[in-house]
Amino acid sequence: MADQTQNTRKPVRRARWDRLIAALVVVLLPIILITSCVKSCNKNKKDKNENENANNPPIIETAETTASTTEPPKDYSKAIFLAPSTQEDHLYACDNTVSEESAMFDLAGRVKALLEADGYTVMICADDDNVKKKVTKGNELGCAAYVALYSSGSKVGGEGTECYYNADIPGSRALAENIYNRVAELTPNEDRGLKDQEQRDLYEIMNNHYPCCYLEVECHDTEAGSQWILDSQDDIAKAVKDGIVAFLNNKEARTTPSETEPTEAGEYDYNYGMDDAAGEA
């Protein structure tokens, strides 16, 4: 009986270690590979960053580095503001395709080139600026001199050159005189002299805050006068430039911009500066 019981026992199943190991390999191998790739990428990135940092060391902000990278404010205290006429409807008698505006912007460009060749900073108004915009721009910059360039009409005051200044602004007459005397030497006609703001209430003279002058080089409504202007642009430009430089080199004549409010100069057509009744040249 005992022998029968022993013979009927179920066989014990043994663990298959080879299968377990194979299963573990299948599960763990991808994990190991992924981990290795991540570590390799991180190492490459770290090495790259270290190389970049070695080649480009960090900038340490100091007073010196801040000062060298901050653009200093522009100083226009020795600059010149040129304000040529924007009166495009004033045509030259010798050639009605030429306007006062085009001739005076041509002159201003020549003066600018001469001054810049000597190291001066020069600004020129835009060709669509009325006199109010011109004066506002000049006052905001605070230049050393404001020079308005015009040709005139013979019906206003005759032929020849004349120059206006503001007697209430120190240096304004000196600027006008230096320019006028040189241009007057060139003109073919008898000239009309220096005149202050009380002889003609020009907006550009009445409302500037620093030395200014208003030059009328000659008459554009006569054949001879207009032709002389066009033929003499280089000579006039040099005379204006030399006058400006002579003024700038005279320290006693130069002043800083005035802090006073501009004076009212009457009613104006701001396209040109003065109404027809005032006799704008």
Secondary structure as a PSIPRED ss2 file (coil, helix, strand):
# PSIPRED VFORMAT (PSIPRED V4.0)

   1 M C   1.000  0.000  0.000
   2 A H   0.000  1.000  0.000
   3 D H   0.000  1.000  0.000
   4 Q H   0.000  1.000  0.000
   5 T H   0.000  1.000  0.000
   6 Q H   0.000  1.000  0.000
   7 N H   0.000  1.000  0.000
   8 T C   1.000  0.000  0.000
   9 R C   1.000  0.000  0.000
  10 K C   1.000  0.000  0.000
  11 P C   1.000  0.000  0.000
  12 V C   1.000  0.000  0.000
  13 R C   1.000  0.000  0.000
  14 R C   1.000  0.000  0.000
  15 A C   1.000  0.000  0.000
  16 R C   1.000  0.000  0.000
  17 W H   0.000  1.000  0.000
  18 D H   0.000  1.000  0.000
  19 R H   0.000  1.000  0.000
  20 L H   0.000  1.000  0.000
  21 I H   0.000  1.000  0.000
  22 A H   0.000  1.000  0.000
  23 A H   0.000  1.000  0.000
  24 L H   0.000  1.000  0.000
  25 V H   0.000  1.000  0.000
  26 V H   0.000  1.000  0.000
  27 V H   0.000  1.000  0.000
  28 L H   0.000  1.000  0.000
  29 L H   0.000  1.000  0.000
  30 P H   0.000  1.000  0.000
  31 I H   0.000  1.000  0.000
  32 I H   0.000  1.000  0.000
  33 L H   0.000  1.000  0.000
  34 I H   0.000  1.000  0.000
  35 T H   0.000  1.000  0.000
  36 S H   0.000  1.000  0.000
  37 C H   0.000  1.000  0.000
  38 V H   0.000  1.000  0.000
  39 K H   0.000  1.000  0.000
  40 S H   0.000  1.000  0.000
  41 C H   0.000  1.000  0.000
  42 N H   0.000  1.000  0.000
  43 K H   0.000  1.000  0.000
  44 N H   0.000  1.000  0.000
  45 K H   0.000  1.000  0.000
  46 K H   0.000  1.000  0.000
  47 D H   0.000  1.000  0.000
  48 K H   0.000  1.000  0.000
  49 N H   0.000  1.000  0.000
  50 E H   0.000  1.000  0.000
  51 N H   0.000  1.000  0.000
  52 E H   0.000  1.000  0.000
  53 N H   0.000  1.000  0.000
  54 A H   0.000  1.000  0.000
  55 N H   0.000  1.000  0.000
  56 N C   1.000  0.000  0.000
  57 P C   1.000  0.000  0.000
  58 P C   1.000  0.000  0.000
  59 I C   1.000  0.000  0.000
  60 I C   1.000  0.000  0.000
  61 E C   1.000  0.000  0.000
  62 T C   1.000  0.000  0.000
  63 A H   0.000  1.000  0.000
  64 E H   0.000  1.000  0.000
  65 T H   0.000  1.000  0.000
  66 T H   0.000  1.000  0.000
  67 A H   0.000  1.000  0.000
  68 S H   0.000  1.000  0.000
  69 T H   0.000  1.000  0.000
  70 T C   1.000  0.000  0.000
  71 E C   1.000  0.000  0.000
  72 P C   1.000  0.000  0.000
  73 P C   1.000  0.000  0.000
  74 K C   1.000  0.000  0.000
  75 D C   1.000  0.000  0.000
  76 Y C   1.000  0.000  0.000
  77 S C   1.000  0.000  0.000
  78 K C   1.000  0.000  0.000
  79 A C   1.000  0.000  0.000
  80 I E   0.000  0.000  1.000
  81 F E   0.000  0.000  1.000
  82 L E   0.000  0.000  1.000
  83 A E   0.000  0.000  1.000
  84 P E   0.000  0.000  1.000
  85 S C   1.000  0.000  0.000
  86 T C   1.000  0.000  0.000
  87 Q C   1.000  0.000  0.000
  88 E C   1.000  0.000  0.000
  89 D C   1.000  0.000  0.000
  90 H C   1.000  0.000  0.000
  91 L E   0.000  0.000  1.000
  92 Y E   0.000  0.000  1.000
  93 A C   1.000  0.000  0.000
  94 C C   1.000  0.000  0.000
  95 D E   0.000  0.000  1.000
  96 N E   0.000  0.000  1.000
  97 T E   0.000  0.000  1.000
  98 V E   0.000  0.000  1.000
  99 S E   0.000  0.000  1.000
 100 E H   0.000  1.000  0.000
 101 E H   0.000  1.000  0.000
 102 S H   0.000  1.000  0.000
 103 A H   0.000  1.000  0.000
 104 M H   0.000  1.000  0.000
 105 F H   0.000  1.000  0.000
 106 D H   0.000  1.000  0.000
 107 L H   0.000  1.000  0.000
 108 A H   0.000  1.000  0.000
 109 G H   0.000  1.000  0.000
 110 R H   0.000  1.000  0.000
 111 V H   0.000  1.000  0.000
 112 K H   0.000  1.000  0.000
 113 A H   0.000  1.000  0.000
 114 L H   0.000  1.000  0.000
 115 L H   0.000  1.000  0.000
 116 E H   0.000  1.000  0.000
 117 A H   0.000  1.000  0.000
 118 D C   1.000  0.000  0.000
 119 G C   1.000  0.000  0.000
 120 Y C   1.000  0.000  0.000
 121 T C   1.000  0.000  0.000
 122 V E   0.000  0.000  1.000
 123 M E   0.000  0.000  1.000
 124 I E   0.000  0.000  1.000
 125 C C   1.000  0.000  0.000
 126 A C   1.000  0.000  0.000
 127 D C   1.000  0.000  0.000
 128 D C   1.000  0.000  0.000
 129 D C   1.000  0.000  0.000
 130 N C   1.000  0.000  0.000
 131 V H   0.000  1.000  0.000
 132 K H   0.000  1.000  0.000
 133 K H   0.000  1.000  0.000
 134 K H   0.000  1.000  0.000
 135 V H   0.000  1.000  0.000
 136 T H   0.000  1.000  0.000
 137 K H   0.000  1.000  0.000
 138 G H   0.000  1.000  0.000
 139 N H   0.000  1.000  0.000
 140 E H   0.000  1.000  0.000
 141 L H   0.000  1.000  0.000
 142 G C   1.000  0.000  0.000
 143 C C   1.000  0.000  0.000
 144 A C   1.000  0.000  0.000
 145 A E   0.000  0.000  1.000
 146 Y E   0.000  0.000  1.000
 147 V E   0.000  0.000  1.000
 148 A E   0.000  0.000  1.000
 149 L E   0.000  0.000  1.000
 150 Y E   0.000  0.000  1.000
 151 S E   0.000  0.000  1.000
 152 S E   0.000  0.000  1.000
 153 G C   1.000  0.000  0.000
 154 S H   0.000  1.000  0.000
 155 K H   0.000  1.000  0.000
 156 V H   0.000  1.000  0.000
 157 G H   0.000  1.000  0.000
 158 G C   1.000  0.000  0.000
 159 E C   1.000  0.000  0.000
 160 G C   1.000  0.000  0.000
 161 T C   1.000  0.000  0.000
 162 E E   0.000  0.000  1.000
 163 C E   0.000  0.000  1.000
 164 Y E   0.000  0.000  1.000
 165 Y E   0.000  0.000  1.000
 166 N C   1.000  0.000  0.000
 167 A C   1.000  0.000  0.000
 168 D C   1.000  0.000  0.000
 169 I C   1.000  0.000  0.000
 170 P C   1.000  0.000  0.000
 171 G C   1.000  0.000  0.000
 172 S H   0.000  1.000  0.000
 173 R H   0.000  1.000  0.000
 174 A H   0.000  1.000  0.000
 175 L H   0.000  1.000  0.000
 176 A H   0.000  1.000  0.000
 177 E H   0.000  1.000  0.000
 178 N H   0.000  1.000  0.000
 179 I H   0.000  1.000  0.000
 180 Y H   0.000  1.000  0.000
 181 N H   0.000  1.000  0.000
 182 R H   0.000  1.000  0.000
 183 V H   0.000  1.000  0.000
 184 A H   0.000  1.000  0.000
 185 E C   1.000  0.000  0.000
 186 L C   1.000  0.000  0.000
 187 T C   1.000  0.000  0.000
 188 P C   1.000  0.000  0.000
 189 N C   1.000  0.000  0.000
 190 E C   1.000  0.000  0.000
 191 D C   1.000  0.000  0.000
 192 R C   1.000  0.000  0.000
 193 G E   0.000  0.000  1.000
 194 L E   0.000  0.000  1.000
 195 K E   0.000  0.000  1.000
 196 D E   0.000  0.000  1.000
 197 Q C   1.000  0.000  0.000
 198 E C   1.000  0.000  0.000
 199 Q C   1.000  0.000  0.000
 200 R C   1.000  0.000  0.000
 201 D C   1.000  0.000  0.000
 202 L C   1.000  0.000  0.000
 203 Y H   0.000  1.000  0.000
 204 E H   0.000  1.000  0.000
 205 I H   0.000  1.000  0.000
 206 M H   0.000  1.000  0.000
 207 N C   1.000  0.000  0.000
 208 N C   1.000  0.000  0.000
 209 H C   1.000  0.000  0.000
 210 Y C   1.000  0.000  0.000
 211 P C   1.000  0.000  0.000
 212 C E   0.000  0.000  1.000
 213 C E   0.000  0.000  1.000
 214 Y E   0.000  0.000  1.000
 215 L E   0.000  0.000  1.000
 216 E E   0.000  0.000  1.000
 217 V E   0.000  0.000  1.000
 218 E E   0.000  0.000  1.000
 219 C E   0.000  0.000  1.000
 220 H C   1.000  0.000  0.000
 221 D C   1.000  0.000  0.000
 222 T C   1.000  0.000  0.000
 223 E H   0.000  1.000  0.000
 224 A H   0.000  1.000  0.000
 225 G H   0.000  1.000  0.000
 226 S H   0.000  1.000  0.000
 227 Q H   0.000  1.000  0.000
 228 W H   0.000  1.000  0.000
 229 I H   0.000  1.000  0.000
 230 L H   0.000  1.000  0.000
 231 D H   0.000  1.000  0.000
 232 S C   1.000  0.000  0.000
 233 Q H   0.000  1.000  0.000
 234 D H   0.000  1.000  0.000
 235 D H   0.000  1.000  0.000
 236 I H   0.000  1.000  0.000
 237 A H   0.000  1.000  0.000
 238 K H   0.000  1.000  0.000
 239 A H   0.000  1.000  0.000
 240 V H   0.000  1.000  0.000
 241 K H   0.000  1.000  0.000
 242 D H   0.000  1.000  0.000
 243 G H   0.000  1.000  0.000
 244 I H   0.000  1.000  0.000
 245 V H   0.000  1.000  0.000
 246 A H   0.000  1.000  0.000
 247 F H   0.000  1.000  0.000
 248 L H   0.000  1.000  0.000
 249 N C   1.000  0.000  0.000
 250 N C   1.000  0.000  0.000
 251 K C   1.000  0.000  0.000
 252 E C   1.000  0.000  0.000
 253 A C   1.000  0.000  0.000
 254 R C   1.000  0.000  0.000
 255 T C   1.000  0.000  0.000
 256 T C   1.000  0.000  0.000
 257 P C   1.000  0.000  0.000
 258 S C   1.000  0.000  0.000
 259 E C   1.000  0.000  0.000
 260 T C   1.000  0.000  0.000
 261 E C   1.000  0.000  0.000
 262 P C   1.000  0.000  0.000
 263 T C   1.000  0.000  0.000
 264 E C   1.000  0.000  0.000
 265 A C   1.000  0.000  0.000
 266 G C   1.000  0.000  0.000
 267 E C   1.000  0.000  0.000
 268 Y C   1.000  0.000  0.000
 269 D C   1.000  0.000  0.000
 270 Y C   1.000  0.000  0.000
 271 N C   1.000  0.000  0.000
 272 Y C   1.000  0.000  0.000
 273 G C   1.000  0.000  0.000
 274 M C   1.000  0.000  0.000
 275 D C   1.000  0.000  0.000
 276 D H   0.000  1.000  0.000
 277 A H   0.000  1.000  0.000
 278 A H   0.000  1.000  0.000
 279 G C   1.000  0.000  0.000
 280 E C   1.000  0.000  0.000
 281 A C   1.000  0.000  0.000
